[in-house]
């Protein structure tokens, strides 16, 4: 009986020492804090119990518009902007997340206030897309997209829509305008 009791205590200590609390601001390929790529809209209150959740309802369900959900701290600071896969469906999962608050960081310290140099030095750039007013940097390793305003680029690169951007075209100090994760796979 005594060995069983000591074994139970040892097992309890082992299991309790192995548990790790989730950093609420950690970004990885499949989660941001406690929010995961399989979190349903109906579960957002349990994922963000201390924050305010604002759901915008467009009012016309027949158009199929996706309504964004914004997460705010109780003090009013905007943290994240979530886009569900399906509008007006509480069982829908989140398809993309725009990261707004700079406290949210990847394990390589990339956040919404990073520069192109920060991203390029930490991750392999999967693709660079030339958009009308911006350049989209895609990093498949973390399912992330980083938008850089073309105003951050040299003037000779801003207006050529046929230009195939290379990492050398983008200045190291170019600031990220938008940082988002895409879970729509």
Secondary structure, 3 states (H helix, E strand, C coil): CHHHHHHHHHHHHHHHHHCCCCCCCEECCCEECCEECCCEHHHHHHHCCCEEEEECCCCCHHHCCCCEEEEEECCCCEEEEEEECCCCCCCCEEEEEEECCCCCEECCCCCCCCEHHHHHHHCCCCEEEECCCEEEEEEHHHCEEEEEEHHHCCHHHCCCCCCCCCHHHCCCCCECCEEEEECCC
